[in-house]
Amino acid sequence: MIGFAGVIIGLGSTVYHLPLSLAVLLSFIICAGIGALNGWLTAKTGLPSFIVTLASMLILRGEAISETRAISGYTQISKVTASDPDSFVIPLFSGNAGQGIFSWMAQSPLD
């Protein structure tokens, strides 16, 4: 699901020219819907949740690869942040958010 969410964000911002924040929101909505579908399938069919989740992972992995190859010809999506360089979501997802607290936690002594 994480890889598929990244594909939604990448294609939304580069191919469909959505603002990055809207692409992230769209990704959350679609992934929440897929999660709800997984839950519904588990409840209705009585299949173990592991099996439903595994099948969903394989379907989404194939879908992510086929969509990116069909649209761009590659399995990689480049220049995602170039379409909206001033977006507030870039620091959140680039590993820069919370650096101060993590540095403080790393330096505090363990008792």
C-alpha positions as CSV (number, residue, x, y, z in Angstrom):
1,M,0.0,0.0,0.0
2,I,2.9,2.4,0.7
3,G,4.3,1.9,-2.8
4,F,0.9,2.3,-4.4
5,A,0.3,5.5,-2.4
6,G,3.7,6.8,-3.6
7,V,2.6,6.1,-7.2
8,I,-0.6,8.0,-6.7
9,I,1.3,11.0,-5.3
10,G,3.9,10.8,-8.0
11,L,1.5,10.5,-11.0
12,G,-0.9,13.0,-9.5
13,S,1.8,15.7,-9.2
14,T,3.8,15.0,-12.3
15,V,1.4,13.7,-14.9
16,Y,-1.9,15.2,-13.8
17,H,-0.3,18.4,-12.5
18,L,-2.1,18.4,-9.1
19,P,-0.7,20.4,-6.2
20,L,1.4,18.1,-4.1
21,S,-0.9,18.5,-1.0
22,L,-3.9,17.5,-3.1
23,A,-2.1,14.5,-4.5
24,V,-1.2,13.4,-0.9
25,L,-4.8,13.9,0.2
26,L,-6.1,11.9,-2.8
27,S,-3.6,9.2,-2.0
28,F,-4.9,9.0,1.6
29,I,-8.5,8.8,0.4
30,I,-7.8,6.1,-2.1
31,C,-5.7,4.0,0.3
32,A,-8.3,4.4,3.0
33,G,-10.9,3.0,0.6
34,I,-8.7,0.1,-0.3
35,G,-8.2,-0.6,3.4
36,A,-12.0,-0.5,3.9
37,L,-12.4,-2.9,1.0
38,N,-9.9,-5.3,2.6
39,G,-11.8,-5.1,5.9
40,W,-15.1,-5.7,4.1
41,L,-13.7,-8.7,2.2
42,T,-12.3,-10.2,5.4
43,A,-15.7,-9.8,7.2
44,K,-17.9,-11.0,4.3
45,T,-15.8,-14.0,3.1
46,G,-14.4,-15.2,6.4
47,L,-11.0,-15.4,4.8
48,P,-8.0,-14.7,7.1
49,S,-7.0,-11.1,7.1
50,F,-3.5,-12.2,6.2
51,I,-4.7,-13.8,3.0
52,V,-6.7,-10.7,2.0
53,T,-3.8,-8.4,2.8
54,L,-1.4,-10.5,0.9
55,A,-3.6,-10.6,-2.2
56,S,-4.1,-6.9,-1.9
57,M,-0.4,-6.3,-1.8
58,L,0.2,-8.4,-4.9
59,I,-2.6,-6.6,-6.8
60,L,-1.4,-3.1,-5.8
61,R,2.2,-3.9,-6.6
62,G,1.2,-5.1,-10.1
63,E,-1.1,-2.1,-10.5
64,A,1.6,0.3,-9.5
65,I,4.1,-1.2,-11.9
66,S,1.7,-1.4,-14.8
67,E,0.4,2.2,-14.3
68,T,3.8,3.8,-14.2
69,R,5.0,1.8,-17.2
70,A,1.9,2.5,-19.2
71,I,1.9,6.3,-18.5
72,S,5.6,7.1,-18.4
73,G,7.3,4.1,-20.0
74,Y,9.4,3.6,-16.8
75,T,8.7,2.2,-13.3
76,Q,10.2,5.3,-11.7
77,I,8.6,8.7,-11.3
78,S,11.0,11.5,-11.2
79,K,10.8,15.2,-10.4
80,V,7.8,14.8,-8.0
81,T,8.7,17.9,-6.0
82,A,9.6,20.0,-9.0
83,S,5.9,20.5,-9.8
84,D,5.2,22.2,-6.5
85,P,8.5,23.2,-4.9
86,D,7.0,25.4,-2.2
87,S,4.5,22.8,-0.9
88,F,4.3,22.3,2.9
89,V,4.3,18.5,2.5
90,I,7.8,18.3,1.1
91,P,9.5,18.6,4.6
92,L,7.0,16.2,6.1
93,F,7.9,13.4,3.7
94,S,11.5,14.1,3.0
95,G,12.8,13.2,6.5
96,N,13.2,16.8,7.7
97,A,10.2,16.9,10.0
98,G,10.9,16.4,13.7
99,Q,14.7,16.5,13.4
100,G,15.0,18.5,16.5
101,I,13.1,16.1,18.7
102,F,14.9,13.1,17.3
103,S,18.3,14.8,17.9
104,W,17.3,15.5,21.4
105,M,16.2,12.0,22.0
106,A,19.4,10.6,20.6
107,Q,21.5,12.7,22.9
108,S,19.5,12.3,26.1
109,P,21.0,9.8,28.5
110,L,19.2,6.6,29.2
111,D,18.7,5.8,32.8
